[in-house]
């Protein structure tokens, strides 16, 4: 290929400046869709061809293996030569390379083994058991999170001060025991890779000097995602003398919940001398309307480094805003609109549905299934395939059928109750030998006292729990059965023990399972049950759950709609994007209102979502949403109010019934009134109106469908709960 200087003609002025800047520290503030990878690759090529750096003198650090491979591939194509030995990789892969090369100096065995997150969790569980630590007071995932968090902050166990707190002191002790176990076994977890490599360089000045002299330039991608340890590692390796080019965007820092420090960008500019700052603001992805809306939104964040995205492309269509009456209506609108887009010529893979919470996917998935629309969950599992949902369904299946061996095995020690793998193997062996189910083998073992001691007590407690749940849920409605089981089985607390976003998401998914049960008994299933109560409904619901999993997800290479969380969407782009559930308490998430700085991170997440869209963007929300097992009135997100009216257009319902906009922002100018016209002598009722029933008393109308005498309304009665009533028989009196 021609010399890199000829290629500079293909870059815009800001890109040209970033690529051809003289050796020195440089911060490239790269906006969404501004060509940052292109700049990084060309910068490396410039350093080699113009500045004369050897390929072995360049260190390029990324956050994902995919990004590292893409950078290497593009660089080889640009330079026309193999760069197999160039140091391009993730923080973890480069740290691993250092430790493998200098294992003795790092005080590691030559053939040390890397353990992943699952292996780490198993090791923590073993430690808790061996040291007789209560795993309910100290949940394994919480201990694992504590150890990883300490390492991300660069702290060894002896550096953590418990300040006299007995709970924290126990956690520190477990961290110390965990590390000793790892060192005895020659095991290294992901956090240890970086911390040990930092200690390797810090404690060996000659080795540090060798690498500081070797690397003539260090480049870092996605700098806004660096944590405390990664920033310290870069400072040490560069010695604050080796020139660095860091590329990032403070407006796209969305991983604070897992340790990322957005302030590292500002620290770099302040701490690394003579730092040159270049802003990449020309966007090559989105229309002008989308970019201007995104700029307006993010301007509400304080302490930004300042950046305005723009495009030389067309203005494009305004952002479409749809207020669904409820979450089902929202999902129907999204899927109906996708069908229209496909009819217009879009491929399904060009369309993405983004959402803040994993739990939102359930209603969307079921609507896509009903409409026969292929889809894939990007970077995650389908709703009914998620760990916490499978755990809950296993409990429910065991209530219906004690002979379900697979369900019993899944939850016999979930939550942990002291039933180890050895005990389960004894049960399996007994069941095989006697040709009976595990449940029968369990009872036989208790009866003849072959299961005794601590294991026997734990088995007895499990059997009692299942019988008690069965008895307590007799006669309950389906959603009440599920709510009772997930709460009293300990699943909610078990999954809540995973601190942060992950644990919260699991709990929200369990709550969404209750919502799914409510929807099922209200006739929203593929095959509605004959009764809404008890075991018949539960059996039908479990069958529905099985039907809704697995086979409905598209094959890997099939043209299908993409579903994903907003976090998963970072770095991706789609011609058509829907962002669902733009409501207060959901997006921004309710947790963000309780912690300093989190609201601004939620706004950055919204900014990321907006800038995924290339040509058309839809924002949707529901006025009523099933949350936490009941229907609640929702308010439109503050983020909608922060986008000026000129970039938005309201999509009005095309159906027969219009609906209220009690929570809609006035600025959009929407005014719709829902009414249910009974006709004849029947009253006309409005959604949200209070009514009187001769038996159930006063209530509020939440939902409605149909017309005339056969119209059905859903009313929330005080003390009686929600009930669906046929208007022709309900004898409702408006209040």
C-alpha positions in Angstrom: 0.0 0.0 0.0 1.1 3.6 -0.6 2.8 5.6 2.1 0.5 6.6 5.0 1.0 10.3 4.2 -1.1 9.6 1.0 -3.9 8.1 3.1 -4.1 11.2 5.3 -6.0 12.8 2.4 -8.9 10.5 3.2 -9.3 11.8 6.8 -11.2 14.8 8.0 -9.2 17.7 9.5 -9.7 16.6 13.1 -8.7 13.0 12.3 -5.8 14.2 10.3 -4.6 16.2 13.3 -4.9 13.2 15.7 -3.1 10.9 13.3 -0.2 13.2 12.4 0.4 14.9 15.7 4.1 14.9 16.7 5.3 12.5 19.4 3.9 13.5 22.8 0.9 12.9 25.0 -2.4 13.2 23.3 -6.1 12.8 24.4 -8.5 12.1 21.5 -12.1 12.8 22.6 -13.8 10.6 20.0 -17.5 11.1 19.7 -19.9 8.3 18.8 -19.5 7.2 15.2 -16.5 9.5 14.6 -14.1 6.9 13.3 -11.9 6.4 16.4 -10.7 2.9 15.3 -9.7 4.4 12.0 -7.7 7.1 13.8 -6.0 4.6 16.1 -4.9 2.4 13.3 -3.7 5.2 11.2 -1.9 6.8 14.2 0.0 3.5 14.7 0.9 3.4 11.0 2.1 7.0 11.2 4.3 6.3 14.2 5.9 3.4 12.3 6.3 4.9 8.9 6.8 8.6 9.6 8.2 8.7 13.2 10.3 5.7 12.5 9.2 3.6 15.5 9.8 -0.2 15.3 6.6 -2.3 15.4 8.0 -3.8 18.6 8.2 -0.3 20.2 4.4 0.2 20.0 2.0 -1.0 22.7 -1.7 -0.7 21.9 -4.2 -1.6 24.6 -7.9 -2.3 24.1 -10.8 -3.6 26.2 -12.0 -6.6 24.2 -10.3 -9.3 22.2 -12.6 -8.4 19.3 -11.4 -4.8 19.2 -7.8 -6.0 19.4 -8.3 -8.4 16.5 -9.9 -5.7 14.4 -7.1 -3.3 15.1 -4.4 -5.8 14.2 -6.3 -6.9 11.0 -6.8 -3.3 9.8 -3.2 -2.4 10.6 -1.8 -5.3 8.6 -4.0 -4.4 5.7 -2.9 -0.8 5.9 0.8 -1.6 6.1 0.8 -4.7 4.0 2.9 -6.8 6.4 2.4 -9.3 9.2 2.4 -7.8 12.7 2.1 -11.0 14.7 4.5 -10.0 17.4 3.3 -6.4 17.9 2.0 -5.8 21.4 -1.7 -5.2 20.5 -4.2 -6.7 23.0 -6.4 -6.3 26.0 -5.2 -5.2 29.5 -5.5 -8.8 30.6 -3.8 -10.4 27.6 -0.8 -8.0 27.9 -0.6 -8.5 31.6 -0.7 -12.3 31.0 2.1 -12.0 28.5 4.3 -10.1 31.0 3.6 -12.7 33.7 4.4 -15.7 31.4 7.7 -14.1 30.3 8.7 -13.1 33.9 7.0 -15.8 36.0 10.0 -16.1 38.4 10.1 -12.4 39.1 6.4 -12.4 39.6 6.7 -15.2 42.1 4.5 -17.5 40.1 5.0 -21.2 39.0 6.0 -21.4 35.4 2.8 -23.2 34.4 0.3 -21.1 36.4 -3.3 -21.5 35.4 -5.9 -18.8 34.8 -9.3 -19.3 36.4 -12.5 -17.7 35.0 -15.3 -16.3 37.0 -17.1 -19.6 37.4 -14.0 -21.3 38.7 -13.4 -18.4 41.1 -16.9 -18.8 42.5 -16.5 -22.5 43.1 -13.2 -21.8 44.9 -15.0 -19.2 47.2 -17.8 -21.7 47.9 -15.2 -24.3 48.9 -13.4 -21.9 51.2 -16.7 -20.9 53.0 -17.5 -24.6 53.6 -14.0 -25.5 54.8 -13.8 -22.6 57.2 -17.4 -23.1 58.5 -18.5 -19.6 57.3 -22.2 -19.0 57.1 -22.9 -18.7 53.3 -26.2 -17.0 54.0 -24.6 -14.2 55.9 -21.6 -14.2 53.5 -23.1 -15.2 50.1 -20.4 -16.6 47.7 -21.1 -14.1 45.0 -20.8 -11.2 47.4 -17.5 -12.5 48.6 -16.3 -13.0 45.0 -17.4 -9.4 44.2 -15.5 -8.1 47.3 -12.3 -9.8 46.3 -12.5 -8.6 42.7 -13.4 -5.1 43.8 -10.3 -4.9 46.1 -8.1 -6.1 43.3 -9.5 -3.5 40.9 -8.6 -0.8 43.4 -5.1 -2.3 43.6 -5.6 -3.5 47.2 -4.2 -6.7 48.8 -6.0 -8.1 51.9 -3.5 -6.5 54.3 -4.2 -3.1 52.8 -7.9 -3.2 53.5 -8.8 -1.6 56.9 -11.9 -3.1 58.5 -12.2 -0.1 60.9 -13.4 -2.5 63.6 -16.3 -3.8 61.5 -16.6 -7.5 62.2 -18.4 -8.2 58.9 -15.8 -6.4 56.8 -13.0 -8.1 58.9 -14.5 -11.5 57.9 -14.5 -10.5 54.3 -10.9 -9.5 54.5 -10.0 -12.8 56.2 -11.8 -14.7 53.3 -9.8 -12.6 50.8 -6.6 -13.5 52.5 -7.5 -17.2 52.6 -8.6 -17.1 49.0 -5.3 -15.6 47.9 -3.3 -18.2 49.8 -5.3 -21.0 48.2 -4.7 -19.5 44.8 -0.9 -19.3 45.4 -0.7 -22.9 46.7 -2.4 -24.1 43.5 -0.7 -21.8 41.0 -4.0 -20.1 40.2 -4.5 -16.6 38.8 -7.9 -14.9 38.3 -8.5 -12.0 36.0 -8.1 -9.4 38.6 -4.9 -10.9 39.7 -3.4 -10.8 36.2 -3.3 -7.0 36.2 -2.5 -6.5 39.9 0.3 -9.1 39.8 1.8 -7.5 36.6 1.7 -4.1 38.2 3.5 -5.5 41.3 6.0 -7.2 39.0 7.0 -3.9 37.4 6.8 -1.9 40.6 9.0 -4.3 42.6 11.6 -4.8 39.8 13.0 -1.4 38.8 15.4 -2.9 36.2 12.6 -4.7 34.5 10.4 -1.6 34.5 13.2 0.4 33.0 13.6 -2.2 30.3 9.9 -1.9 29.2 9.8 1.9 29.6 12.8 2.0 27.2 11.4 -0.6 24.9 8.0 1.0 24.3 8.3 4.3 22.4 4.6 4.9 22.4 1.6 3.6 24.2 -2.0 3.8 22.8 -5.1 3.1 24.8 -8.7 2.6 23.4 -11.9 3.3 25.4 -10.0 5.2 28.0 -13.2 6.3 29.8 -13.7 2.6 30.8 -10.4 2.3 32.7 -10.6 1.5 36.4 -8.3 2.6 39.2 -5.9 -0.3 38.8 -5.7 0.0 35.0 -4.9 3.7 35.2 -2.2 3.1 37.8 -0.7 0.3 35.6 -0.5 2.7 32.6 1.1 5.4 34.7 3.7 3.0 36.0 4.5 1.4 32.6 4.8 4.7 30.8 6.8 6.3 33.7 4.9 9.5 32.8 7.6 9.9 30.2 6.7 7.5 27.3 4.4 9.4 25.0 0.8 8.2 25.1 -2.2 8.5 22.9 -5.5 7.7 24.7 -8.8 7.6 22.9 -12.1 7.9 24.7 -15.4 9.7 25.2 -16.5 10.9 28.7 -20.1 11.0 27.3 -20.0 7.3 26.7 -18.7 6.2 30.1 -21.5 3.7 31.2 -19.6 1.2 33.3 -19.2 3.0 36.7 -21.1 0.1 38.4 -18.3 -2.2 37.5 -15.4 0.0 38.5 -14.8 2.3 35.5 -13.7 5.8 36.5 -14.8 8.5 34.0 -12.6 11.0 35.8 -9.5 9.2 34.5 -9.9 11.1 31.2 -9.7 14.5 33.1 -6.9 13.1 35.3 -4.9 12.2 32.2 -5.2 15.7 30.8 -4.1 17.1 34.1 -1.3 14.6 35.2 0.4 13.9 31.9 2.5 16.9 30.9 1.9 18.9 27.7 -1.2 16.8 26.7 -2.7 17.8 23.4 -6.4 17.4 23.1 -8.1 16.7 19.8 -11.9 16.4 19.5 -13.5 14.1 16.9 -17.0 15.5 16.4 -17.9 14.7 12.9 -20.2 11.7 13.0 -20.5 9.3 10.0 -23.3 7.2 11.4 -26.5 9.1 12.3 -28.7 11.8 10.8 -28.5 15.4 11.9 -31.8 15.2 13.8 -30.6 12.2 15.9 -27.3 13.9 16.7 -28.7 17.2 17.7 -31.2 15.5 20.0 -28.3 13.5 21.5 -26.3 16.7 22.0 -29.2 18.4 23.7 -29.7 15.5 26.1 -26.1 15.1 27.1 -25.7 18.8 27.7 -27.7 18.4 30.9 -24.6 16.6 32.5 -22.2 18.7 34.4 -18.4 18.6 34.3 -18.3 17.4 30.7 -15.1 17.9 28.6 -17.3 19.4 25.9 -18.1 18.0 22.5 -20.8 18.6 19.8 -21.5 15.9 17.3 -22.4 16.9 13.8 -22.7 15.4 10.4 -22.4 16.4 6.8 -25.2 14.1 6.0 -29.0 14.7 5.8 -31.2 16.0 8.5 -33.3 12.8 8.3 -36.6 12.1 10.0 -37.5 13.3 13.5 -37.4 10.9 16.4 -40.8 9.1 16.8 -42.3 9.1 20.3 -45.0 6.5 21.1 -46.8 6.4 24.5 -48.3 2.9 24.8 -51.3 2.5 27.0 -49.5 -0.4 28.7 -46.4 -2.5 28.1 -48.4 -4.9 25.9 -49.5 -2.0 23.7 -46.0 -0.7 23.6 -44.7 -4.1 22.4 -47.4 -4.5 19.8 -46.6 -1.0 18.4 -42.9 -1.9 18.2 -43.5 -5.2 16.4 -46.2 -3.8 14.0 -43.7 -1.0 13.1 -40.9 -3.5 12.5 -43.2 -5.3 10.1 -43.8 -2.0 8.2 -40.1 -1.4 8.1 -39.5 -4.9 6.7 -42.2 -4.3 4.1 -40.3 -1.1 3.2 -37.2 -3.1 2.4 -35.2 -3.2 5.6 -33.6 -6.4 6.6 -34.6 -7.6 10.1 -31.0 -7.7 11.2 -30.9 -3.9 10.5 -33.4 -3.3 13.3 -32.7 -3.3 17.0 -34.8 -3.1 20.1 -32.9 -1.7 23.1 -34.1 -1.7 26.7 -32.7 -0.7 30.1 -33.6 -3.8 32.1 -33.3 -7.4 31.0 -36.8 -8.1 32.4 -38.3 -5.9 29.7 -37.5 -8.5 27.0 -40.2 -10.9 28.2 -43.2 -9.0 26.8 -41.3 -8.1 23.7 -40.2 -11.7 23.1 -43.7 -13.0 23.5 -45.1 -10.4 21.1 -42.5 -11.2 18.5 -43.3 -14.9 18.9 -47.0 -14.4 18.4 -46.3 -12.3 15.2 -43.9 -14.9 13.8 -41.0 -12.5 13.8 -37.5 -14.1 14.2 -35.3 -12.5 16.8 -32.1 -13.0 18.7 -31.0 -11.8 22.2 -27.6 -10.2 21.7 -25.1 -10.8 24.4 -27.6 -12.5 26.7 -30.2 -15.2 27.2 -33.8 -15.4 26.3 -36.1 -14.6 29.2 -37.1 -18.2 30.0 -33.5 -19.4 29.6 -32.1 -17.0 32.3 -30.6 -18.7 35.3 -32.9 -17.1 37.9 -36.0 -17.9 35.8 -34.9 -21.5 35.3 -34.4 -21.8 39.1 -37.9 -20.5 39.8 -39.5 -22.7 37.2 -37.7 -25.7 38.7 -39.4 -25.1 42.0 -42.8 -24.7 40.4 -42.3 -27.9 38.4 -41.4 -29.8 41.5 -44.6 -28.6 43.2 -46.6 -30.1 40.4 -44.5 -33.2 40.0 -42.1 -34.5 42.7 -40.8 -37.1 40.2 -39.1 -34.4 38.1 -35.5 -35.4 38.7 -34.0 -32.6 36.6 -35.8 -29.9 38.5 -34.9 -31.4 41.9 -31.3 -31.6 41.0 -31.3 -28.0 39.8 -32.6 -26.5 43.0 -31.8 -29.0 45.8 -29.0 -26.7 46.9 -30.2 -23.4 45.4 -30.1 -21.3 47.6 -27.2 -23.1 49.3 -28.5 -25.2 52.2 -25.5 -27.5 52.8 -26.4 -30.3 50.4 -23.1 -31.0 48.6 -22.3 -32.9 45.4 -21.4 -36.0 47.3 -24.8 -36.1 48.9 -26.5 -35.7 45.6 -24.4 -38.5 44.1 -25.5 -40.8 46.9 -29.1 -40.0 46.1 -28.5 -40.6 42.4 -26.9 -44.0 43.1 -29.7 -45.0 45.4 -32.3 -44.0 42.8 -30.6 -46.0 40.1 -30.2 -49.0 42.3 -33.8 -49.0 43.4 -35.2 -47.8 40.1 -37.0 -45.0 41.7 -37.0 -41.2 41.4 -34.7 -38.9 43.3 -37.6 -37.7 45.4 -38.4 -41.2 46.4 -34.7 -42.0 47.1 -34.5 -38.9 49.2 -37.5 -40.0 51.4 -36.2 -43.6 51.6 -32.8 -42.4 52.8 -34.4 -40.3 55.5 -36.7 -43.2 56.5 -33.9 -45.8 57.0 -31.5 -43.2 58.4 -28.9 -43.8 55.7 -29.0 -40.0 55.2 -28.1 -38.6 58.6 -26.1 -35.9 60.3 -25.7 -32.5 58.7 -26.5 -33.7 55.2 -29.6 -35.6 56.5 -30.9 -32.5 58.3 -30.3 -30.4 55.1 -32.2 -33.0 53.0 -35.1 -33.1 55.5 -35.3 -29.3 55.5 -35.4 -29.2 51.7 -38.2 -31.9 51.6 -40.1 -30.0 54.2 -39.7 -26.7 52.3 -41.2 -28.2 49.1 -44.2 -29.7 51.0 -44.8 -26.5 52.9 -44.7 -24.4 49.6 -47.2 -26.8 48.1 -49.6 -26.6 51.1 -49.3 -22.8 51.4 -50.0 -22.1 47.8 -53.1 -24.3 47.6 -56.0 -22.3 46.2 -53.9 -19.3 45.3 -54.1 -17.6 41.9 -51.3 -18.3 39.6 -49.4 -15.1 40.1 -49.8 -15.5 43.9 -48.3 -19.0 43.7 -45.2 -17.8 41.8 -44.8 -14.7 44.1 -45.0 -16.9 47.2 -42.6 -19.6 45.9 -39.8 -17.2 44.7 -40.0 -15.3 48.0 -40.3 -18.2 50.5 -37.9 -20.5 48.7 -35.2 -17.8 49.3 -34.6 -17.2 45.6 -35.1 -13.5 45.8 -32.6 -13.0 48.6 -30.2 -15.5 47.0 -30.0 -13.6 43.7 -30.1 -10.2 45.4 -26.9 -11.2 47.1 -25.1 -10.6 43.8 -24.4 -7.0 44.4 -24.8 -4.3 41.8 -26.5 -4.4 38.4 -26.3 -8.1 37.9 -28.1 -9.0 41.2 -30.7 -6.3 40.6 -31.4 -7.6 37.1 -31.9 -11.1 38.4 -34.4 -9.9 41.0 -36.2 -7.8 38.3 -36.5 -10.9 36.1 -38.1 -12.9 39.0 -40.6 -10.1 39.5 -41.2 -10.1 35.7 -42.1 -13.8 36.0 -45.0 -12.8 38.3 -46.1 -10.3 35.7 -45.9 -13.1 33.1 -48.3 -15.2 35.2 -50.7 -12.3 35.6 -50.7 -11.7 31.8 -51.2 -15.5 31.2 -54.4 -15.7 33.3 -55.7 -12.6 31.6 -55.8 -14.2 28.3 -52.6 -13.0 26.8 -51.0 -16.5 26.4 -50.6 -18.3 23.1 -53.0 -20.9 24.4 -55.0 -19.3 27.3 -55.7 -21.7 30.3 -59.1 -23.0 31.0 -58.9 -21.7 34.6 -57.0 -18.9 36.2 -56.6 -20.6 39.5 -54.4 -23.3 41.1 -52.6 -26.3 39.6 -54.3 -26.4 36.2 -53.2 -22.8 35.5 -49.7 -23.5 36.8 -49.3 -26.6 34.6 -50.5 -24.6 31.6 -48.2 -21.7 32.4 -45.2 -24.0 32.7 -46.1 -25.5 29.3 -46.3 -22.0 27.9 -42.9 -21.2 29.3 -41.4 -24.2 27.7 -43.0 -23.3 24.3 -41.6 -19.7 24.6 -38.0 -20.8 25.1 -35.5 -22.3 22.8 -36.9 -22.9 19.4 -38.3 -19.4 18.9 -34.9 -17.8 18.8 -33.6 -17.4 15.3 -30.6 -19.4 14.0 -27.3 -17.7 14.2 -27.2 -16.7 10.5 -30.9 -16.1 10.1 -32.1 -12.6 9.2 -33.7 -11.5 12.5 -34.4 -8.6 14.8 -31.8 -7.8 17.4 -32.8 -7.5 21.1 -30.4 -6.2 23.7 -29.8 -4.1 26.8 -28.5 -0.6 26.3 -25.2 -1.6 27.8 -24.8 -4.4 25.3 -25.5 -2.0 22.4 -22.4 0.1 23.0 -20.1 0.0 20.0 -22.9 -1.2 17.7 -25.0 0.6 15.1 -28.3 -0.2 13.3 -30.3 1.7 10.6 -33.5 1.4 12.8 -33.5 1.5 16.6 -36.3 1.3 19.2 -35.6 2.3 22.8 -38.4 0.8 24.9 -39.5 1.7 28.4 -38.3 5.3 28.6 -39.9 5.9 31.9 -39.0 7.3 35.3 -37.8 4.5 37.6 -37.0 2.3 34.7 -34.8 4.6 32.6 -33.3 6.4 34.5 -33.3 3.3 36.7 -34.6 3.8 40.2 -31.2 2.8 41.7 -29.6 5.7 39.9 -31.6 8.2 42.0 -30.1 6.9 45.2 -26.4 7.0 44.4 -24.3 10.1 43.6 -23.2 10.3 40.0 -25.5 7.5 38.8 -28.1 9.7 37.2 -25.5 11.3 35.0 -24.3 7.8 34.0 -27.9 6.9 33.1 -28.0 10.0 30.9 -24.8 8.9 29.2 -26.4 5.5 28.7 -29.4 7.2 27.0 -26.9 9.2 24.9 -25.3 5.9 23.8 -28.7 4.5 22.9 -29.7 7.5 20.8 -26.4 7.4 18.9 -26.8 3.7 17.9 -29.5 4.7 15.4 -28.3 5.5 11.9 -31.5 6.6 10.0 -34.6 6.1 12.2 -35.1 6.2 16.0 -38.2 5.4 18.0 -38.6 6.1 21.7 -41.5 4.3 23.5 -42.9 4.1 26.9 -46.0 2.7 28.7 -48.4 4.6 30.8 -49.2 1.5 32.8 -46.5 -1.2 33.3 -46.6 -4.4 35.3 -43.8 -4.0 37.8 -43.0 -5.9 41.0 -46.1 -8.1 40.4 -48.7 -5.4 40.0 -49.7 -2.7 37.5 -48.4 0.8 38.2 -48.9 4.1 36.5 -45.7 5.3 34.9 -44.3 8.8 34.2 -42.5 9.6 31.1 -38.7 9.8 31.6 -37.1 13.1 32.3 -34.8 12.3 29.4 -37.8 12.8 27.0 -38.2 16.4 28.5 -34.5 17.0 27.9 -34.9 16.5 24.1 -36.3 19.6 22.4 -39.7 19.3 20.7 -38.2 20.2 17.3 -36.5 16.8 17.1 -39.6 14.8 18.1 -42.9 13.7 16.6 -45.7 11.9 18.4 -47.0 8.7 16.8 -50.8 8.5 17.5 -52.6 5.3 17.9 -54.4 3.9 14.9 -56.8 1.7 16.8 -60.4 2.3 17.9 -59.5 3.3 21.5 -57.4 6.3 22.3 -55.8 6.4 25.7 -54.9 9.0 28.4 -51.5 10.6 28.7 -51.6 11.3 32.4 -47.8 11.2 32.6 -46.8 12.5 29.2 -44.6 15.6 29.2 -46.7 18.7 28.3 -44.0 19.9 25.9 -44.8 17.2 23.4 -48.3 18.5 23.1 -50.1 15.2 23.4 -53.7 15.1 24.6 -55.6 11.9 24.3 -58.6 10.7 26.3 -59.4 7.0 26.6 -63.0 6.1 26.8 -64.8 2.8 26.8 -68.2 3.2 25.3 -70.6 0.6 26.5 -73.4 1.7 24.2 -77.1 1.7 25.1 -77.8 2.1 28.8 -74.2 1.2 29.7 -71.9 4.0 31.1 -69.0 5.4 29.1 -65.9 5.0 31.3 -62.5 6.5 31.1 -59.2 4.8 31.9 -58.0 6.0 35.3 -61.6 6.8 36.3 -62.9 5.7 39.8 -65.9 3.4 39.7 -68.2 1.6 42.3 -69.0 -2.1 42.1 -71.9 -3.5 44.2 -69.7 -6.3 45.6 -66.0 -5.2 45.4 -66.5 -1.6 46.3 -64.5 1.3 44.9 -61.8 0.9 42.3 -59.8 2.5 39.4 -60.1 1.4 35.8 -56.6 0.3 34.6 -57.2 -1.4 31.2 -59.9 -2.1 28.7 -60.6 -4.0 25.5 -63.5 -4.5 23.1 -66.7 -2.5 22.6 -70.3 -2.7 23.7 -71.7 -5.2 26.2 -68.9 -7.6 25.6 -66.2 -5.0 26.4 -63.9 -6.0 29.3 -62.4 -3.6 31.8 -59.7 -4.3 34.3 -60.4 -2.6 37.7 -58.1 -2.3 40.7 -60.2 -2.6 43.8 -59.1 -1.5 47.2 -58.6 -4.6 49.3 -59.7 -7.0 46.5 -56.9 -6.6 44.0 -57.2 -6.4 40.2 -60.2 -8.0 38.4 -61.3 -8.2 34.8 -65.1 -7.6 34.4 -67.4 -7.8 31.5 -69.1 -4.4 31.1 -72.5 -5.8 30.4 -72.7 -7.6 33.7 -70.4 -5.6 36.0 -72.9 -3.0 37.1 -70.2 -0.4 37.5 -71.2 3.1 38.6 -68.9 6.0 37.6 -67.7 8.2 40.6 
